[in-house]
């Protein structure tokens, strides 16, 4: 009985570790984080699960790093101001060589291809859709349609995936990874995963060009060989947006919780369009303004990157494993180390621990999994063995 309890406890530990590592990406409990600076002034609000070491850039282009967390309040230190001028391209009205080069590249981008999909296909907008989650038919698809139409009006070809990835959990990124790989077969110049945040309405509410719109937030993951490229790409987008529609980009959040499939393409971006507390019409207007900057960003990049296809769920040597896969690897490693340490402490030597482990895996664990025999079954087995011995 004690051995069965031990196995159950180990399984409980395994499951708790799995949940802690894989699901620490986005808040799903209705709460959100308020991030304050050294003086206690609020500098950022997000529905993402914040960790110590996470960084973010505010709408004013100030970069911070989270240094401590107390409940739903995170404390951050200022790193410095980001010079987005380094990521801004010359004005197309400026005479000279660079103006001609810019116009040529924008023209090429207008003949390009953009892919749009939704990892959390249930996400909706309460004032318009009635509730924050509609499985497989979230209001976020309508926002994707508005983004698609706006991009098409600028001459871009758009592939808007209608794939569903429910339920709304962090393993949805593993399911949507298959969608991304299918989209990569069509060689898009950029890929956008559209979401909505979960914070109070005023966090994203804005008036731009006389219209009520929602702001957008860019999210950059930290895994994969394309990490620096994704960061630079996000800064290029914000630089262009600040120039064309100041105040549209709420900020850039650098989340350590996963890769969000950005390891599959160097121009992959997760975009939060408003929050569940905003109305969907405002989100649609906000994403249409966001579409204004995409041809410029794609057309002025130094070169069109080549997408690297990765296998669903496990990645490849070129792209690296996905975030969830890495978490599972850590969990298995920790479990093995924990079991080995327990066996050593309980036996007192490596040799005895090895013998005990061999016995456990060959007999005890098998007995634990096998159904317990009744007394009559045991008696029948004994009679059968006795007859075989006589023969």
C-alpha positions, -999 to 999 in steps of 0.1 A, spaced: 0 0 0 28 24 9 44 18 -25 11 27 -43 9 59 -23 45 67 -34 36 63 -70 5 84 -67 24 111 -50 50 111 -78 23 114 -104 8 143 -85 41 161 -84 46 154 -121 12 169 -130 17 200 -108 51 207 -124 36 203 -158 8 227 -151 32 252 -135 57 252 -164 34 249 -194 5 271 -183 25 301 -170 19 322 -201 -14 340 -200 -38 348 -172 -70 328 -175 -85 336 -141 -99 371 -148 -70 388 -131 -44 410 -147 -10 425 -137 -4 461 -129 33 470 -132 47 499 -113 81 517 -115 105 524 -87 83 553 -76 51 532 -75 37 548 -106 18 525 -129 37 521 -162 20 490 -177 -11 468 -174 -14 434 -191 -34 402 -189 -3 382 -195 13 362 -167 42 383 -156 75 368 -144 106 382 -128 129 391 -157 102 399 -182 107 431 -201 84 455 -218 84 487 -238 57 513 -230 38 534 -255 64 562 -247 92 538 -257 107 533 -222 121 498 -216 116 482 -182 124 449 -165 103 432 -139 123 427 -107 97 415 -82 61 404 -79 36 408 -50 2 393 -59 -11 410 -90 14 440 -86 47 437 -104 76 461 -97 99 471 -126 131 490 -130 137 514 -158 164 501 -183 163 532 -206 147 548 -235 145 530 -268 156 550 -298 130 540 -324 147 563 -349 171 534 -355 141 514 -368 124 542 -388 128 543 -426 133 575 -446 103 596 -455 91 585 -489 87 622 -499 124 627 -492 143 632 -525 172 610 -534 182 574 -536 166 563 -504 132 576 -515 133 557 -547 145 525 -529 117 529 -504 90 532 -530 103 502 -549 103 480 -518 68 491 -508 56 482 -543 71 448 -539 55 443 -505 21 452 -520 24 421 -542 34 400 -511 14 375 -490 4 377 -453 -10 349 -432 -34 355 -403 -46 329 -377 -60 327 -342 -45 304 -315 -72 312 -290 -102 308 -314 -128 314 -286 -117 350 -276 -145 375 -278 -156 410 -269 -183 411 -241 -200 444 -251 -206 431 -287 -205 393 -285 -223 389 -252 -195 369 -235 -157 367 -234 -155 332 -248 -173 315 -277 -157 281 -285 -146 279 -321 -165 310 -331 -150 339 -311 -154 375 -321 -116 375 -328 -124 360 -362 -143 392 -371 -113 412 -361 -92 390 -383 -117 396 -412 -113 434 -407 -75 430 -407 -77 409 -439 -99 434 -457 -76 463 -447 -45 445 -459 -62 435 -492 -71 471 -498 -34 479 -498 -26 453 -524 -15 424 -501 -27 389 -506 -40 375 -473 -45 340 -461 -69 341 -431 -70 307 -415 -103 296 -399 -87 267 -380 -100 261 -345 -76 254 -316 -99 251 -286 -99 248 -257 -84 280 -245 -53 267 -227 -16 271 -233 -14 238 -252 -35 257 -278 -1 270 -291 9 234 -298 -23 228 -317 -19 261 -337 17 251 -345 3 227 -370 -17 256 -386 14 277 -388 33 250 -406 5 246 -431 5 283 -437 43 283 -442 38 261 -472 23 291 -490 54 311 -482 39 343 -466 61 373 -460 47 377 -425 24 358 -401 1 374 -375 -16 356 -346 -45 378 -335 -57 378 -299 -75 401 -275 -62 409 -240 -81 406 -206 -78 440 -188 -102 469 -180 -115 488 -211 -95 520 -205 -62 502 -209 -68 499 -247 -93 526 -254 -81 554 -276 -93 581 -300 -72 583 -332 -81 604 -362 -114 613 -345 -125 576 -342 -129 554 -311 -105 525 -315 -86 500 -294 -49 500 -292 -28 470 -300 -1 452 -280 28 433 -296 40 402 -278 75 387 -284 85 353 -271 120 343 -260 126 309 -275 140 300 -308 168 311 -332 146 340 -346 143 357 -312 165 388 -320 149 391 -355 114 390 -339 124 417 -314 138 440 -342 107 433 -363 84 444 -334 105 476 -330 101 483 -367 64 479 -365 61 502 -335 84 528 -351 61 528 -382 29 529 -361 42 558 -340 49 577 -372 16 570 -389 -8 566 -360 8 578 -327 -7 560 -297 -19 530 -316 6 505 -302 2 502 -265 36 487 -261 57 456 -266 57 428 -240 86 404 -240 72 372 -225 95 345 -212 67 319 -210 71 305 -244 79 310 -281 43 314 -293 54 297 -326 76 327 -335 105 303 -338 89 291 -371 92 324 -390 113 356 -384 83 378 -392 58 362 -369 40 385 -345 14 379 -318 -9 409 -316 -34 417 -289 -63 438 -303 -81 455 -274 -95 436 -245 -126 415 -238 -141 446 -221 -138 467 -253 -165 466 -281 -155 446 -312 -162 475 -336 -135 496 -319 -111 466 -322 -119 463 -359 -111 500 -364 -79 496 -344 -67 466 -364 -75 484 -397 -52 513 -386 -26 487 -377 -28 473 -412 -17 507 -426 19 502 -413 24 466 -426 32 473 -462 58 499 -451 74 475 -426 75 446 -451 87 468 -479 115 485 -461 131 455 -444 166 447 -456 156 414 -472 127 390 -473 136 362 -448 133 326 -457 108 308 -435 120 276 -418 95 249 -415 94 230 -382 76 197 -374 44 201 -354 48 198 -317 86 190 -316 103 215 -339 134 206 -358 171 212 -355 167 244 -374 139 259 -355 144 243 -321 117 227 -299 85 245 -291 80 262 -257 57 235 -244 80 207 -257 109 223 -238 88 225 -207 79 188 -209 115 180 -213 123 199 -181 95 181 -163 107 146 -173 143 155 -163 132 168 -129 111 137 -123 140 114 -132 163 134 -109 137 134 -81 131 96 -83 169 89 -83 175 111 -53 147 95 -34 160 60 -41 195 70 -31 184 85 2 161 56 11 187 29 4 220 46 13 240 35 -18 239 38 -55 242 0 -59 212 -7 -37 193 21 -53 199 6 -87 187 -28 -76 157 -14 -59 148 6 -90 151 -25 -112 129 -44 -88 104 -16 -87 101 -12 -125 100 -50 -132 76 -62 -105 62 -35 -82 51 -11 -109 36 -39 -130 17 -51 -100 5 -16 -93 -9 -12 -129 -23 -48 -131 -58 -55 -116 -57 -71 -82 -66 -108 -84 -94 -121 -63 -89 -150 -38 -106 -174 -61 -84 -164 -91 -53 -170 -69 -67 -204 -60 -74 -213 -96 -38 -202 -106 -24 -224 -78 -44 -255 -89 -33 -250 -125 3 -248 -115 0 -280 -94 -15 -299 -124 13 -287 -146 39 -299 -121 23 -333 -120 23 -336 -157 
